[in-house]
Amino acid sequence: MSIIDWQTLFDDVFDGYPDKWTLTYVHRNYKHNNRKFKNQRPFDRTGYAKFHCSKCSNGWASAKAKVILYYPNANESLGTVNLRFFGQQCKKCVGNKSNFADPEFDDDWIKSTLEKLYERIGWNCYGIQRPPKTVNNEQKLNKIEGPHEIALCEACQLGCCDQTTIKKKY
């Protein structure tokens, strides 16, 4: 799933607010990540995704793929959501200074994530009443587990993975 596909789904979901909202992709090499997002709210999600190595074309899947969407606080200028993918390195190429491969999420997962973000922005930025919390037992039953390669996970290396106990600023 490319950033263009994320953008298309984002535009569909975010059509209902009075402000025009845009989705901006933030590359991992962007130097001012921490400073730019310091005053923004992070909305992070972990889910199942596929990865493809650009060097050797190896492919793999992970249930621990991470994405963070940053949105402004209510007292700041509204309208921009910043999207940050956290990649994984290829097991076969890791010794050769391999790049991180970005996660490729399923369309339904992306749409569900964006709908949850839309709700969260409504609660935090537009004063929409938050509904009572409900327990989703189906989600608990569908929990995907498996091994996690901490050394190959960009989010682990930055201290923002659900699998690491060391938390850093991201």
N, C-alpha and C positions, 0 to 999 in steps of 0.2 A: 504494500500500500504506500503510495508516494505522498509527498506533502500536498500535491495537487488534489489527490483524493480526500485527504484530511480537510483541505480547504473547502471542497465542494460540500462535504457532509456538515462542516461547521456553518457554512452559509445557510444551509437548509434548516439547521437546528436553531440558529441565533437570529432568525427573522422576526421574532416577536417583541423585541425590546425597543424602546423609543430611541435609544442611541444606536448608531451604526457600529457594529462590532467586526473586528478583523482578527484573523489568526496569523501570527508571525512566527516563522520557524527560526529557532536560535541554534546555530551550529555549535558543536562542542568546542571549537577553537576560538569562539568569540571571547575576547579577553576580559570583558567587563561584566561577566555573568553575575557575580556576587553583588557588585555595587548596583547594577541595574534592577535586580530583583529583590533587593533588600526590603523595600517597602511594599512589595506585592505579596499576595496570598498564594501559596503553592497548593495546587490540587494534584496530588500524585496518585498514580494508578500502576498496579502491577498485574500483568496478564500474560496469556499465552501468545507467542509470536514466532514467526519463522525468521531465520537469518541466512544470509548468503555472503560468502567471502568473495571479495572483488579480486583477490589474487589467485586463488586456486579453484574457485567456483564450488567449494564445499558448502553444503547446506546443513542446517540443524534447526531444531526447535527448542524453545525454552518456555516454561511456565512462569519464569521469573523476569520477564521483560518489563522494563520500567520506562515510564513517561511522566513528565511533570508539565502541567499547564499552569502558568502564572497569570493571575488576574489582579487588577487594581483594587485597593480598598475603596470603600464608598466615598471617602472624602477626597479622592484623587480623580484625575481625568479618566473617564470611562471609555471603553471602546476597543481596547487592545488586549488580546490574550497571546502570551508567548508560549510556544511549544518547544520543549526540550526532550529529545530522545536520549536514552542511555543505551549504548551499544554493548556488544560482546565481541571478543576477539576469537578468531578461528583457532581451534585446537591444533590443527595441522601446521599453521603458519606462525604461531605465537612466538617462536624463537627468531623469526625473520622480521622483527619490528612490524608486525601486521597492524593494519588499521582496525578500528572498531567498525563492525557492521551494524547498521541501524535495524531496529526491529520492524517487521512487517506484520501488522495486526490485521485481523479479520474485520471486514466492514461493519458487521453487527456489533463487535466489541467497541470499535471506534465510535459508532453512533450512540451506543449506550453510555460510553464515557462522556461524550459531548453533551448528552441530555442531562447527565448528573451534574456536569459543570454548569450548564444553563440554569438548573435549579439552584445550585449553590450561589451563583451570581445574583439570581433573583432574591434570595434570602439576604445576602450580605450587601448588595449594592442598591437594590430597589425596594427593600422593606417588605417583600412578599412574605406572607406568613408561612412559617415552616410547618409541615404536617407532622403529626406524631410519628415517632420512630416505630418501624415495624421490623420484625425479624424475618429474613428471607432464608428459610430452611433449605430451599432448592439450591441456593448458591452455596450453602455449606456442604451439601451433598456432592456438588460438582467440583469441589476443591481439587485442583491438580497439584500433585506433589511429584518431586523427582530430585535428582542430584543437582547441586548448584556449584559451578566452578567459580569460586570467589576470585581467583587469580585472573580470570578472563572477563570478569564483569566490570564494566566501567562504573556503574553505580556503586559497587562495593569499593572500588578504588577511590571513589570520591566520598565515601561514607554516607551514602543516602539510599543504600539498598535495604530492603526489608530483611535480608538474610544476614546482615552484618550487625554486630553489637556496637561498633564504633561509629558514632554519628558525628559528622562534620557539617559545616555550612555548605550548601550547594546552591 
